[in-house]
Amino acid sequence: MLSTYTSTCTYTSDSDPGPGPDPASATPFPKKNPTSKERVLRQYCLKQFLNEHLVEGTGWSCCERTFTSLPEYHLHVRSTHEEELERSYQRELAIRAAARTQSNPFTQRRATKGGSDAVAVECSCGKPGGPPLGTVLLFYKYHPLKAPSAEVERQLDFTTKLHLSGKIRVAEEGINATLAGDQEDVLKYMDWLSEHEMLEGEKLKWGQGSDAEIRSKRKTFFKPSPGCVHVFDGMSVKLVEEICPFGVKNWTPKTLFNPDKQGKVSPKEFHRLVEELVIREPEPERERDHHKEVVLLDVRNYYESRIGHFVNASCPPLRKFSSFPEYIQKNKDHLRGKTILTYCTGGIRCEKATAYIRETIEDPENPATVWMLDGGINNYLEWVDAQGGGVPSHFHGKNYVFDARQGLALPSHKQDHIVSECQFCGNKEDRVVANTRRASSVAGPVAGLGPRSEASASASSVDTRR
């Protein structure tokens, strides 16, 4: 509004106004603590408005009146043209934001607004007569980066040389990536990135342990899975504000860069916790009461949990992760004092989600215990598969992935393991078709969790964009 404009700048026009009123005599307008950039832009907008109504050697002509005194004219503008000046200011903001985006290719959208990535792929990789399947990586690292722009260029240059495809997001808080390519090229990338100082604490470099130990650590961190370069439309490397958009401005989790305080549990331990606290039917009254104090929380989007989720999990109706904070705010009273087990695809969302839950429901008299599945569903399914059939999976269905493979499941996954159904015919179905209503979840939120909000989404608004 006009009250945030000031008249302390010197006004000029394209032509010499002659002996008109002296702008230096202007009376400043009150301001509401604007930043220096905001103040300069509002002054610019006011200057433009004044110049548009300036009459050489006379003053200002506006609303069929002539003003020879700048303070008088300001009073008129203040009472009559507030909304017009505010629209001008907002328009200039949008123009400058668009110009910044266009000037930096690393901040431009990957797809056109309203578009999405492919959710199906046709290629001969892994088929008789075709090239062998490659490898897809899924990893992230929260680590302060002093020069994220330079890191973006490094990533784009090296992945291009290796002919990889995928999506990499870089911010001051770290890196989030999913990549695909030939096995040899992917191994070269893993070797290259393992030398980066931000991964020093992960100890992924050869020589930082036995070869078997390094391979095991790399498998846990990079989460390799079968796939090929065609599961992505190309290579996209972007500079972003957050590697995992959370929707809370100016908030950084206290434990984000401290791996020892993030409440991570291994797939084996998570399996045990789910089995003992969520699935097993309690017998004594005391245990029954304890069961009521446990929440197994899926922090992914609803179109992901539709095709796969843990047994008895609460699956919030979220269309995007940035709606998660609103969901927690509306359910914080229900969550206080409980044991909360969280999971997501690979772990990146749980790191922020669990930190936010702890800070939001913090109550010294009724503390909550919050855990996250380290490595996400991806590493849990890998662990179950490594048990050779000796351990039943508590995750049913497919793990939704953000590429053309759509979802990953255990080799033993069969038709009777599908947890979703076609919204048209009602038959079991776990394929997702972009912008349609093909797959429908049969899982709902646990009783007591959840008023639906903006977060709740109708089936027709499935968003398969990342």
C-alpha positions as CSV (number, residue, x, y, z in Angstrom):
1,M,0.0,0.0,0.0
2,L,1.0,3.6,-0.4
3,S,2.0,3.9,3.3
4,T,5.0,1.8,2.4
5,Y,6.2,4.2,-0.2
6,T,8.6,7.0,0.5
7,S,9.4,10.2,-1.3
8,T,13.0,10.7,-0.3
9,C,14.4,9.9,-3.7
10,T,15.1,12.5,-6.4
11,Y,12.4,12.6,-9.1
12,T,13.3,13.2,-12.7
13,S,11.6,12.9,-16.1
14,D,12.8,12.3,-19.6
15,S,12.4,16.0,-20.2
16,D,13.5,18.9,-18.1
17,P,10.5,20.0,-16.0
18,G,11.8,23.5,-15.8
19,P,11.1,25.6,-12.7
20,G,8.6,23.2,-11.3
21,P,8.2,22.2,-7.6
22,D,11.3,21.0,-5.8
23,P,11.1,17.3,-5.1
24,A,13.5,17.7,-2.2
25,S,10.7,19.3,-0.3
26,A,8.7,16.1,-0.4
27,T,7.2,14.8,2.8
28,P,8.1,11.1,3.3
29,F,5.3,8.6,3.6
30,P,5.2,6.3,6.6
31,K,6.7,2.9,6.0
32,K,6.2,-0.6,7.5
33,N,9.8,-1.7,7.9
34,P,10.5,-2.5,4.2
35,T,13.7,-4.1,3.2
36,S,16.2,-1.9,1.3
37,K,15.4,-3.8,-2.0
38,E,11.7,-3.4,-1.5
39,R,12.1,0.3,-0.6
40,V,14.1,1.0,-3.8
41,L,11.5,-0.8,-5.9
42,R,8.6,1.0,-4.4
43,Q,10.4,4.3,-4.9
44,Y,10.9,3.4,-8.5
45,C,7.2,2.7,-9.0
46,L,6.2,6.0,-7.3
47,K,8.7,7.8,-9.5
48,Q,7.2,6.3,-12.6
49,F,3.8,7.3,-11.5
50,L,4.9,10.9,-10.9
51,N,6.6,11.2,-14.2
52,E,3.6,9.9,-16.1
53,H,1.6,12.8,-14.7
54,L,4.2,15.5,-14.8
55,V,3.5,18.6,-16.9
56,E,6.5,20.6,-18.0
57,G,7.0,23.7,-15.9
58,T,3.7,23.4,-14.1
59,G,3.5,20.5,-11.8
60,W,1.4,17.3,-11.9
61,S,-1.9,16.8,-13.7
62,C,-4.0,14.0,-12.2
63,C,-7.8,13.3,-12.0
64,E,-8.6,16.5,-13.8
65,R,-6.6,18.6,-11.3
66,T,-3.2,20.3,-11.3
67,F,-0.9,20.0,-8.4
68,T,2.0,22.5,-7.9
69,S,3.1,21.2,-4.5
70,L,4.6,17.8,-4.2
71,P,3.3,17.2,-0.6
72,E,-0.2,18.1,-1.8
73,Y,0.1,15.8,-4.7
74,H,1.4,13.0,-2.4
75,L,-1.7,13.4,-0.2
76,H,-3.8,13.0,-3.3
77,V,-2.0,9.9,-4.5
78,R,-2.2,8.5,-1.0
79,S,-5.9,8.8,-0.8
80,T,-6.8,8.0,-4.4
81,H,-4.1,5.7,-6.1
82,E,-3.0,3.3,-3.4
83,E,-4.2,0.2,-5.2
84,E,-2.8,1.4,-8.6
85,L,0.6,1.8,-7.1
86,E,0.5,-1.6,-5.3
87,R,-0.4,-3.2,-8.6
88,S,2.5,-1.5,-10.3
89,Y,4.8,-2.7,-7.5
90,Q,3.6,-6.3,-7.8
91,R,3.9,-6.2,-11.6
92,E,7.5,-5.0,-11.3
93,L,8.2,-7.8,-8.8
94,A,6.9,-10.4,-11.2
95,I,8.9,-8.9,-14.1
96,R,12.1,-9.0,-12.2
97,A,11.5,-12.6,-10.9
98,A,10.9,-13.8,-14.5
99,A,14.0,-12.0,-15.7
100,R,16.1,-13.7,-13.1
101,T,14.8,-17.1,-13.9
102,Q,15.3,-16.6,-17.7
103,S,18.8,-15.3,-17.2
104,N,19.8,-18.4,-15.3
105,P,19.1,-21.7,-17.1
106,F,19.7,-23.7,-14.0
107,T,16.6,-22.2,-12.3
108,Q,14.2,-22.6,-15.2
109,R,11.4,-25.2,-15.1
110,R,12.2,-28.6,-16.4
111,A,8.8,-29.0,-18.0
112,T,6.2,-26.5,-19.1
113,K,3.8,-25.4,-16.3
114,G,1.1,-28.1,-16.1
115,G,3.3,-30.7,-17.8
116,S,4.9,-33.8,-16.2
117,D,7.6,-36.3,-16.7
118,A,6.9,-39.5,-18.6
119,V,5.2,-42.3,-16.6
120,A,5.9,-45.1,-19.1
121,V,8.8,-46.1,-21.3
122,E,9.2,-48.2,-24.4
123,C,12.7,-49.4,-25.1
124,S,14.6,-52.7,-25.8
125,C,17.0,-52.5,-22.9
126,G,17.1,-55.9,-21.0
127,K,15.1,-57.6,-23.7
128,P,16.4,-60.4,-26.1
129,G,18.5,-58.8,-28.8
130,G,18.6,-55.4,-26.9
131,P,21.3,-53.8,-24.8
132,P,21.6,-54.9,-21.2
133,L,19.8,-53.1,-18.4
134,G,21.7,-50.3,-16.7
135,T,21.4,-48.9,-13.2
136,V,19.3,-46.2,-11.6
137,L,20.6,-44.3,-8.5
138,L,18.5,-42.6,-5.9
139,F,20.4,-40.6,-3.2
140,Y,20.5,-37.3,-1.3
141,K,22.8,-35.6,1.1
142,Y,22.0,-32.7,3.5
143,H,25.3,-30.8,3.7
144,P,26.0,-27.0,3.6
145,L,27.3,-26.1,0.2
146,K,29.1,-22.7,0.0
147,A,28.9,-22.5,-3.8
148,P,25.8,-24.4,-5.0
149,S,25.9,-22.7,-8.4
150,A,29.3,-24.0,-9.1
151,E,28.2,-27.5,-7.9
152,V,25.3,-27.4,-10.5
153,E,27.8,-26.7,-13.3
154,R,30.1,-29.5,-12.0
155,Q,27.2,-32.0,-11.9
156,L,25.9,-31.1,-15.4
157,D,29.3,-31.3,-16.9
158,F,30.2,-34.7,-15.5
159,T,26.8,-36.3,-16.1
160,T,26.8,-35.1,-19.7
161,K,30.2,-36.6,-20.3
162,L,28.9,-40.0,-19.0
163,H,25.7,-39.8,-21.0
164,L,23.6,-40.1,-17.9
165,S,19.9,-39.1,-17.6
166,G,18.0,-38.1,-14.5
167,K,17.2,-35.2,-12.2
168,I,19.6,-33.5,-9.8
169,R,18.6,-30.7,-7.5
170,V,21.2,-28.6,-5.7
171,A,20.7,-26.0,-3.0
172,E,22.7,-24.5,-0.1
173,E,21.4,-27.3,2.1
174,G,22.8,-30.1,-0.1
175,I,21.9,-32.4,-3.1
176,N,19.0,-34.6,-4.1
177,A,19.4,-36.8,-7.2
178,T,18.1,-39.7,-9.2
179,L,20.2,-40.8,-12.1
180,A,20.3,-43.6,-14.8
181,G,22.8,-45.0,-17.2
182,D,24.9,-47.9,-18.3
183,Q,26.4,-49.8,-15.3
184,E,29.9,-48.8,-16.2
185,D,29.0,-45.1,-16.4
186,V,27.0,-45.2,-13.2
187,L,30.0,-46.7,-11.4
188,K,32.2,-43.9,-12.7
189,Y,29.8,-41.4,-11.3
190,M,29.7,-43.1,-7.9
191,D,33.5,-43.1,-7.8
192,W,33.6,-39.4,-8.8
193,L,31.0,-38.2,-6.3
194,S,32.4,-40.3,-3.5
195,E,35.5,-38.1,-3.6
196,H,33.3,-35.0,-2.9
197,E,34.0,-33.3,0.5
198,M,30.3,-33.4,1.3
199,L,30.4,-37.2,1.4
200,E,33.5,-37.4,3.5
201,G,31.5,-38.6,6.5
202,E,29.9,-41.4,4.5
203,K,33.3,-43.0,3.9
204,L,32.5,-44.2,0.4
205,K,35.9,-43.9,-1.1
206,W,38.0,-46.9,-1.9
207,G,40.6,-47.4,0.8
208,Q,38.3,-46.1,3.6
209,G,37.5,-49.7,4.5
210,S,37.6,-53.1,2.9
211,D,36.2,-53.4,-0.6
212,A,33.2,-55.4,0.8
213,E,32.5,-52.6,3.3
214,I,32.7,-49.9,0.7
215,R,30.3,-51.7,-1.7
216,S,27.8,-52.2,1.1
217,K,28.0,-48.6,2.2
218,R,27.6,-47.4,-1.4
219,K,24.6,-49.7,-1.9
220,T,22.9,-48.2,1.2
221,F,23.7,-44.6,0.2
222,F,23.2,-44.6,-3.6
223,K,20.3,-47.2,-3.6
224,P,21.1,-48.7,-7.0
225,S,18.2,-50.5,-8.8
226,P,17.8,-52.1,-12.3
227,G,16.7,-49.7,-15.0
228,C,18.1,-47.9,-18.0
229,V,18.9,-44.4,-19.3
230,H,15.5,-44.2,-21.0
231,V,13.5,-44.0,-17.7
232,F,14.2,-40.2,-17.8
233,D,13.6,-37.8,-20.7
234,G,17.1,-36.4,-20.3
235,M,19.5,-34.8,-17.8
236,S,18.1,-32.0,-15.7
237,V,20.3,-30.2,-13.2
238,K,18.7,-27.3,-11.3
239,L,19.6,-24.8,-8.7
240,V,16.8,-24.6,-6.1
241,E,16.0,-23.1,-2.7
242,E,15.4,-26.5,-1.1
243,I,16.4,-29.9,-2.4
244,C,13.1,-31.2,-0.9
245,P,10.5,-28.3,-0.8
246,F,8.8,-28.3,2.6
247,G,6.7,-25.2,2.5
248,V,8.0,-23.6,5.7
249,K,9.8,-20.3,5.1
250,N,13.0,-19.5,6.9
251,W,13.1,-22.8,8.8
252,T,16.0,-25.2,8.9
253,P,15.7,-28.3,11.1
254,K,18.1,-28.1,14.1
255,T,19.3,-31.7,13.4
256,L,19.5,-31.5,9.6
257,F,23.3,-31.6,9.4
258,N,23.7,-33.8,12.5
259,P,23.3,-37.5,11.5
260,D,23.6,-38.6,15.1
261,K,20.4,-36.8,16.1
262,Q,17.9,-37.7,13.4
263,G,16.3,-40.8,14.9
264,K,17.2,-43.1,12.1
265,V,16.6,-46.9,12.4
266,S,17.8,-49.6,10.1
267,P,15.4,-51.6,7.9
268,K,15.9,-54.5,10.2
269,E,15.0,-52.5,13.3
270,F,12.1,-50.8,11.6
271,H,10.7,-54.2,10.6
272,R,10.9,-55.3,14.2
273,L,9.2,-52.1,15.5
274,V,6.4,-52.4,12.9
275,E,5.9,-56.0,13.8
276,E,5.8,-55.6,17.6
277,L,4.2,-52.2,17.9
278,V,1.8,-51.9,14.9
279,I,0.9,-55.4,13.6
280,R,1.1,-57.9,16.4
281,E,-2.2,-58.2,18.3
282,P,-1.6,-57.2,21.9
283,E,-2.9,-59.4,24.6
284,P,-2.4,-57.8,28.1
285,E,-4.3,-54.6,28.7
286,R,-1.1,-52.7,29.3
287,E,0.2,-53.7,25.8
288,R,-3.1,-52.9,24.3
289,D,-2.9,-49.4,25.6
290,H,0.6,-49.1,24.4
291,H,-0.4,-50.0,20.9
292,K,-2.9,-47.1,20.9
293,E,0.1,-44.8,21.4
294,V,1.9,-45.8,18.2
295,V,1.4,-44.1,14.8
296,L,3.0,-45.5,11.6
297,L,3.1,-42.4,9.3
298,D,3.6,-42.4,5.6
299,V,5.0,-38.9,4.7
300,R,4.7,-39.3,0.9
301,N,2.0,-38.0,-1.4
302,Y,-1.3,-39.8,-1.7
303,Y,-0.7,-41.0,-5.3
304,E,2.4,-42.7,-4.0
305,S,0.7,-44.5,-1.0
306,R,-2.1,-45.6,-3.4
307,I,0.0,-48.2,-5.0
308,G,2.0,-49.3,-1.9
309,H,2.2,-48.7,1.9
310,F,3.2,-50.4,5.1
311,V,0.5,-52.5,6.9
312,N,-1.8,-50.4,9.1
313,A,0.0,-47.1,8.1
314,S,-1.6,-43.7,8.2
315,C,-1.5,-42.3,4.7
316,P,-2.4,-38.6,4.8
317,P,-4.3,-37.2,1.7
318,L,-1.4,-35.0,0.6
319,R,-0.9,-33.9,-3.0
320,K,2.5,-32.4,-2.3
321,F,5.1,-32.6,0.5
322,S,4.8,-28.9,1.2
323,S,1.3,-29.6,2.6
324,F,2.8,-31.9,5.3
325,P,3.4,-29.1,7.8
326,E,-0.2,-28.0,7.7
327,Y,-1.3,-31.6,8.2
328,I,1.0,-31.9,11.3
329,Q,-0.3,-28.6,12.7
330,K,-3.9,-29.9,12.5
331,N,-3.0,-33.2,14.1
332,K,-0.4,-32.2,16.7
333,D,-2.6,-32.7,19.7
334,H,-3.3,-36.3,18.5
335,L,0.5,-36.9,18.0
336,R,1.7,-35.6,21.4
337,G,3.2,-38.3,23.6
338,K,3.1,-41.0,20.9
339,T,5.7,-43.2,19.3
340,I,5.8,-42.1,15.7
341,L,7.4,-44.3,13.0
342,T,7.8,-42.5,9.6
343,Y,8.9,-43.7,6.2
344,C,9.2,-42.3,2.6
345,T,10.7,-43.4,-0.7
346,G,14.4,-43.0,0.2
347,G,14.6,-41.0,3.4
348,I,15.0,-37.4,2.2
349,R,11.5,-36.3,3.2
350,C,11.6,-38.1,6.5
351,E,14.6,-36.1,7.6
352,K,12.6,-32.8,7.5
353,A,9.3,-34.4,8.4
354,T,10.6,-36.0,11.7
355,A,12.5,-32.8,12.7
356,Y,9.4,-30.7,12.1
357,I,7.2,-33.1,14.1
358,R,9.6,-33.0,17.0
359,E,9.8,-29.2,17.0
360,T,6.0,-28.8,16.5
361,I,4.8,-31.2,19.2
362,E,7.6,-30.7,21.7
363,D,6.2,-31.2,25.2
364,P,8.6,-31.9,28.1
365,E,5.7,-33.3,30.1
366,N,4.4,-35.6,27.4
367,P,7.4,-36.2,25.0
368,A,6.9,-38.0,21.7
369,T,9.4,-40.6,20.3
370,V,9.9,-40.1,16.5
371,W,11.8,-42.5,14.3
372,M,12.5,-42.6,10.5
373,L,13.2,-45.6,8.3
374,D,16.9,-45.1,7.2
375,G,17.1,-45.3,3.4
376,G,13.3,-45.4,3.1
377,I,11.2,-48.1,1.5
378,N,13.9,-48.7,-1.1
379,N,16.4,-50.0,1.4
380,Y,13.7,-51.8,3.4
381,L,12.7,-53.9,0.3
382,E,16.4,-54.5,-0.4
383,W,16.8,-55.8,3.1
384,V,13.7,-58.1,2.9
385,D,14.9,-59.5,-0.5
386,A,18.4,-60.2,1.0
387,Q,16.7,-62.4,3.6
388,G,15.9,-64.9,0.9
389,G,12.3,-65.3,1.7
390,G,12.8,-65.9,5.4
391,V,11.2,-62.6,6.4
392,P,7.7,-61.5,5.3
393,S,7.5,-57.9,3.9
394,H,5.4,-55.5,6.0
395,F,5.3,-53.2,3.0
396,H,2.6,-54.2,0.6
397,G,2.3,-53.2,-3.1
398,K,4.9,-51.1,-5.0
399,N,7.3,-48.4,-4.0
400,Y,6.4,-45.4,-6.3
401,V,9.4,-43.9,-8.0
402,F,9.7,-40.7,-9.9
403,D,10.6,-42.1,-13.3
404,A,9.0,-44.0,-16.1
405,R,9.3,-47.3,-14.2
406,Q,6.5,-46.0,-11.9
407,G,7.1,-48.4,-9.1
408,L,9.4,-51.1,-7.7
409,A,8.5,-54.2,-5.9
410,L,10.0,-57.4,-4.5
411,P,10.7,-60.1,-7.1
412,S,8.0,-62.2,-5.4
413,H,5.4,-59.4,-6.0
414,K,2.2,-61.0,-7.4
415,Q,-1.3,-60.0,-8.4
416,D,-2.6,-60.7,-4.9
417,H,0.0,-58.2,-3.5
418,I,-1.6,-55.3,-5.3
419,V,-3.2,-52.9,-2.9
420,S,-4.9,-50.5,-5.3
421,E,-7.6,-50.9,-7.9
422,C,-8.7,-49.3,-11.2
423,Q,-11.1,-46.5,-10.6
424,F,-13.0,-47.4,-13.8
425,C,-13.5,-51.1,-13.6
426,G,-12.6,-51.9,-9.9
427,N,-10.0,-54.6,-10.8
428,K,-6.7,-54.7,-9.1
429,E,-4.3,-52.3,-10.7
430,D,-1.0,-50.7,-9.7
431,R,-0.1,-48.7,-12.8
432,V,-0.4,-44.9,-12.6
433,V,-1.4,-42.9,-15.7
434,A,-0.6,-39.2,-15.5
435,N,-3.6,-36.8,-15.1
436,T,-6.2,-39.5,-15.1
437,R,-7.9,-41.5,-12.3
438,R,-6.6,-44.9,-13.1
439,A,-5.2,-46.0,-9.7
440,S,-7.1,-45.7,-6.5
441,S,-5.8,-46.5,-3.0
442,V,-7.6,-48.9,-0.7
443,A,-5.8,-47.5,2.3
444,G,-7.1,-44.7,4.5
445,P,-5.7,-42.7,7.4
446,V,-5.6,-44.2,10.9
447,A,-8.6,-43.2,13.0
448,G,-8.0,-39.9,14.8
449,L,-5.5,-38.6,12.2
450,G,-6.5,-36.2,9.8
451,P,-9.0,-33.5,9.0
452,R,-8.7,-33.1,5.3
453,S,-7.4,-29.8,4.2
454,E,-6.0,-28.1,1.1
455,A,-3.8,-31.0,1.3
456,S,-6.6,-33.4,0.7
457,A,-6.9,-34.0,-3.0
458,S,-9.6,-35.3,-5.3
459,A,-8.7,-38.3,-7.4
460,S,-8.8,-36.1,-10.5
461,S,-5.9,-34.0,-9.4
462,V,-3.2,-36.6,-9.4
463,D,0.2,-34.8,-9.7
464,T,3.0,-37.0,-11.0
465,R,5.4,-34.1,-11.2
466,R,8.4,-33.9,-8.8
